[in-house]
Amino acid sequence: MPDTPASTPSQGRSDYESGVQLEDGMELRVWLRLLTCTNLLDNEVRTRLKLTADTTLPRFDILAQLERHDGPMSMGELSKRLMVSNGNVTGLVDRLAGEGMVIRTPSPDDRRVQMVSLTPEGSKSFVKIAEDHRLWVSDMMAGLSADEMTTLYGLLARLKESIHDAERKNSLEAAE
């Protein structure tokens, strides 16, 4: 049975899809479904991080970026990768450094630039949290088969490219 607004699994719970009508158009309905799914995943991960690791998603994201990067990262690079302001990263890194999870050192090339890296304790802690995170996400996606996830992943890649195409078109039109 096709998924209509009346048959959404989140019936009874308010979300972005609440009040959507069939006549609203598939583009709007897909957008709102994506927002709803993103928020549901995000909220559940945030809740589980707090309950099991007494941490937050932004702190987890910083640790993840540092873990994936080969060597120390500048505060500016962290901000860029996380798509947040330098001020947000500075406060989070200050707290993580105070807990012994990360260490800051001046850049050898420019002493005004602070480089951040995981401490051994931070790396050990992140590995445990990341494994829990992987299991949570897997659990939340267990209702989809491997083929369905592969198909969804491909469709989302096409959507991402479509969005980039629209951005480029809009930028060109705005420049004229």
Number of C-alpha atoms within 10 A of each C-alpha: 4 6 8 11 17 13 10 13 9 13 12 8 9 10 16 16 21 16 11 16 14 12 8 10 10 11 9 15 19 12 12 17 18 15 15 18 13 11 14 14 16 13 13 14 19 16 16 17 21 13 11 10 15 9 15 15 16 15 15 18 15 22 25 17 17 21 17 8 11 9 11 18 19 17 20 18 14 22 17 13 12 16 10 13 13 15 12 12 21 16 11 14 23 14 14 18 18 11 12 14 20 23 19 19 13 13 15 10 7 8 10 9 16 18 20 23 25 26 15 12 12 20 18 12 15 21 14 11 19 15 10 17 16 10 12 17 14 12 10 13 13 11 10 12 10 11 9 11 14 12 12 13 12 12 12 13 12 12 12 12 12 12 12 12 12 12 12 12 12 11 11 10 9 8 7 5
